[in-house]
Amino acid sequence: MSCKRVVVEQGRVYVCKVSLASAREPSWLCYSEILHPITLCVVHTNPQRPRPFKMPFVKEVKTNAYFSRYQVKYRRRREGKTDYYARKRLVVQAKNKYNAPKYRLVVRFSNKNITVQVVYARLQGDFVLVAANSRELPRYGIEHGLTNWTAAYATGLLAARRALTKLGLADKYQGVAEPDGTISLTEAIDDAPRPFKAYLDVGLKRTSTGSRVFGALKGASDGGIFIPHSEKRFPGYDNEGKSLDAEVLKKYIFGGHVAEYMESLEEEDDERFKKQFSTYLESGVGSEDIEEIYTNAYAAIREDPSFKATDKDKDWKAESLKHRSKKLTHEQRKENIRQKISAFKAGQEAAEDDE
């Protein structure tokens, strides 16, 4: 049996391995080797009153065998990027589906953007069917608040219409053209293909009531994609009454919560209002204009959901190659060394002359 003991010598703390082979001899005389001769902390003692440092033995719980057999978790789990418990259930397909892809509506948030993708998994990795980003919303008239709940709804709507257009189902499944805050799942149409089905993938984001994740879900559902869900996590849901207030949800869909906050902040603190909504004021957007902006944007998204690349002011590939350092040849490296040696010798000679 072995234990660890902390020994203090000359103000330094050492962790020592102690062998308890013989119980008759004092255990503090049996330590064999210093495992970690590093300074853990500095012990300040009073030279007038020296006191012995006492610490009980600490049992070595995890042996070397434990660590040699330890299997680490997946890299993306260690990095806190992927919830593999949820991913397994989102990816595994029923065996009677004959290798049909199982689609996921992947919603991710960054500080400035919202990304919604329709993804399916293969053995080679994940493949993206379509993707939509909130940075595309200015093309449809939404120039501010690209990360709020309403922007998430618009991005989900854009991804849904883009996916159905690519699959040739846009005309058959229009979704909810005039959202009123009620919950309605996309149903199959007689004598037509069944609706496109996907499952919500929230990643590691908290699924609290009113989360923006469910804004993207609502937008994709209203866009015509069949996503199994309930009303329990939308804004306006009363957990005690077990009912959803459709007016509250409709207010969020058309940015009414942003308009209300703008009005209240303008009344309470005008200086903070001008600072927080400065970009709105520069564009001449007031609280009374927000609902109209989103209404027109949803109509524009349905009219043309296709992706259009923006014009770049520079050729960034050529720009990056312009600043790339080229690899030196062997002769060039030797020449650089000769120049450094000659410069060093010249400096030494100059120093000797000064003396």
N, C-alpha and C positions, 0 to 999 in steps of 0.2 A: 504494500500500500504506500502511496506517496501523497504528500500534501504540499502546499505552497506556503511559504513564510516570507514576510516582508522584513528585511534587515536594513537598518540605518547605519551608515558609516560616514562620518565627516559631512553630515548634512545632506547626504544623498540616499535615496531610497532604492533598494534592490529587491527584486522578486527572486526568491531562491526555492529550489526544489528540495524537499525534506523527505528523507527515507525513515520510516518507522519500523525498521527491521527488528530492532531490539527495544523492548519496553523497559528494560532495567536501566539503560543508560539515558542520560538526559537527551530529549529529542532535539533541543536546539544545538547540540554538538554534532548532529548527524547529517547536516545538510551537505550535499555533495558538490553541486555545481551551481553557478549563477546563470540563470536562463536568460535574463534580460538586463544586462549591465547598463541600463540607461537611466538618466535622471528623470524620475517621474514627478517629483516635486522637491522643493527645498524646505527643510524643516528648520525653523528658527527657534533655537533654545536659549535659555538664559544661562550664561557661563557661570554665574554665581550659584545657580540651583540646577545642576544637571540632573535630568530625570531619565530613567531607562525607557526606551520605546517598547511598548507591549502591544501585541496584536495576536489574536487567536489564529489557529490553523484554519485554512480554507481548503475544503475537500475539492479535489480535481474531478468535477462531474463529467465533463466530456473529454474522453481520451483521444489519443492520436488515431485510434481505429475509427472513431466516429467521424473525424474530419476526413480521413482517407477514403471513406465510403460515402461521403455526403454528396448528394446529387443536387446541383443547382437548378433553380427554376428557369423557365424559358427567358431569353434575353428581354423580350418586350414586356414580360411580367416583371422582371427585375427593374426595368426602366419605368414601370408604372404606366405603360401605354396601352396594353391589351388585357381585357378581362377574358381569360380563356374559358372560364366556366360558362359565361354567356355566349362566347363565340362558338363553342362546340354545339350548342343548341340552336344557334342561328345558321350554322353551316351544314350540319348533318341532314341529309335528305332521306326520305323514305325509300326503301329499296324497290318498291313497286312503281316508282316514278321513272325508272329506266334512264338514269343519268340526266334527268331534266334539271336545269340549274335552279337553285333556291336563292331568290333575290332578296337583298337587304337594302333598306333605305337608310344609308349612313349619314348621320348629321353630326357635324363637328364645328366647334366654335373656336375662333382665335380672338385676339384683342380687337381686330379691326374687320374681320370677315366672318361670314357664315358659309360653310360648304355643305352641299347636299348632293349625294351620289347614289346611284343605283348600282349595286355591286353584286357579283356572284363569285363563288369560290370554285377553283379547280385545284388539282394536285400541284400544278405549277405555281399557284398563287392566286391572288384575287384579281378579277378583271372588272373594269368599270364600264358599264353599259352607257350611261350618260352622267354628266355632272353639271351642277349649276352653282354659281358663286354670287354672293351678295354684291360683289364689285360690278356685276353686270346690271344691277338695278338702275343706275343713273341713265342708262339707255332707255329705260321705260318711264323716266320722270321722277324716280325716287333718288334724290341726291343727298339726303341727310338721314342720320340714324340707321346706318347700314348693319347694326348689330342688335337692334331691339326686337321685341316679340313680333311686331308687324313685318319687319324685314325678313324674319325667319319664315313667316307665312308666305311672303311673296317668293322667297327663294325655293321653298318646297313646291309652290304652285308652278314655278318655272321649270323645275326638274321633272315634275309629273307630266306637264304638257310636252316637254322635249322628249321624254321617254316614249310617250304614246304616239307622238309624231313619227319617231324612228321606227316603231313597231307597226305603224299603219292602223292604229286604233283610235286616233285622235277624233275622228268624225263620229265613231260609234259610242265613245264614252267621253262625254263632255264634262262630267262631274257636276259641281254646283256652280253655275254661272253667276248667281246672285246670292252670296253667302248671307245667311240670316242668324247664324250662331247656333243652329240646331245640329245634332249629330245624325249623319246619314252615311252609311257604308255603301260603297259602290256595288251594285247588284248586277248579276248576269242578265243579258238581253237574249230573248228568244231568237233563234235562227241567226246567231252571231257568235263570234269567239267569246270565250269567257273573259272577264276583266283581268288585267295585269295585276298580279298579286306580289306584294313585298312585305317584309317584316321590318319593323323599326329597330335600328341599331343605334343605341345612345352612347356606346363606348363606356367611359368611366364617369360620365356626367351624372349628377344627382337627379333623380326623376321626381322632384318635388312638384307639388301642385302649382300650376301656372308657369312651369319652366318653359324656356324658349324652344326646347326640343320638341315640345308638343305643338308649338306654333308651326314648325316645319312639317310635322305630321299632319296637322289640320290642312295646311296648304296643299300637300301632296294628295290627301284624301279628297279634298274639294276639286283637285285637278283631274280626278278620274282614276286614280290608282286604288286598288282594293288593299287596304292596310287594316288588319284586325286590331281594333282598339275599343276602349270604352270612354265614357265621359268623365271619369273620376279625376283626371289630372289636368283638365282644362281650367282656365281662369273662370271664376263664377260658380264653381261646383261647391255645394254645401255638404260637408261631410256628415253633419248631424241630420239634416233633412233628406240626404241621399238624392239630391236633385241638382240640376244644372240650370243656372240663370242664363238663358240664351242671349239676353240683352247685354250682359257683361262680356260674354265671348264675342259678340258682334262688335262691341266697342273696341276690343283689342284687335280684331281683324282689320278695322279701318283706322287704327291709330288714335282712337278716342282717348285712351289713357295718357298719351303724350300731349294731346291738346289740353286736357284737364290740368296736367302738371304745368304746362306753359302758362295757363291762365292764373293758377294759384301762385306760382312763383313770381309772376309779374306783379301781382297785388302785394305780396309779402316783402319781396326784396328785388327791387327793380334793377339794382346794380348787378346782383348775381344773375338775374335773368338775362341781361344783356351779355354777360360774359359766357354763360353756359350755352345759350342759343344764339351765339354771334353769327354762326354760319347760316342759320335760318333767316336772321334779320338781314344779312347781306344779300341773300337771294330774294328777299321780300316775301318770305313765307311766314304767315301768322297761324295762330291756333285754329282759326276758322277755315284755313285752306287745306289742312292736312287730310281730311276725309276725302275731299275731291281728288287730291293727288293720288291717293292709294286706289280709289275707284277707277281712275283713268289708267293707272299702271296695270291693274289686274286685267282690264280689257285689252291693253296693248300686249301683255304677255300671251293671252289666248290667241291674239291675232297673229303674232310672229314669235314663237318661242325658240327659234333657231339661234345657234351661237354665231356670233360675228366677232372676229378678231379685231382689236383696236389697232389703229395706225401707230407704229412706233416712230419716234422722232430720230432714232439712231439704229444702225445695224449693230446690235449688242454683241453678236458673235465676233464680228470684226473688231469691235471696241475692246473686247476682252483679250483677243489675240495680240492687240497692239501693246499691251502692258505685260505680256508673259515673258519671263526671263528665259533666255535660251541657254541650253546646256553647253558648257565650255569644253573644248577639246583638251587632250592631254598636254599638248604644247602650250596652250593658253594658260592652263593651270600652273605649269612649271614656270612660265614667264611671270605670272603674278607672284609666285613665291620668290623669284629672283628680285623682283622689284621691292618686295617687302624687306628682304634681307639687306639690299643696298640702302634702303631708306633707314633701316635700323642702324646700320654701320655709320651712315652719315650723321645721324643724331648723336651717336656715341662720340664721334670725332669732334663734333661741335661742342659737346659738353666738356671734353678734355681741353679744347682750346680756351674755353671760358675759365677753366681752373688755372 
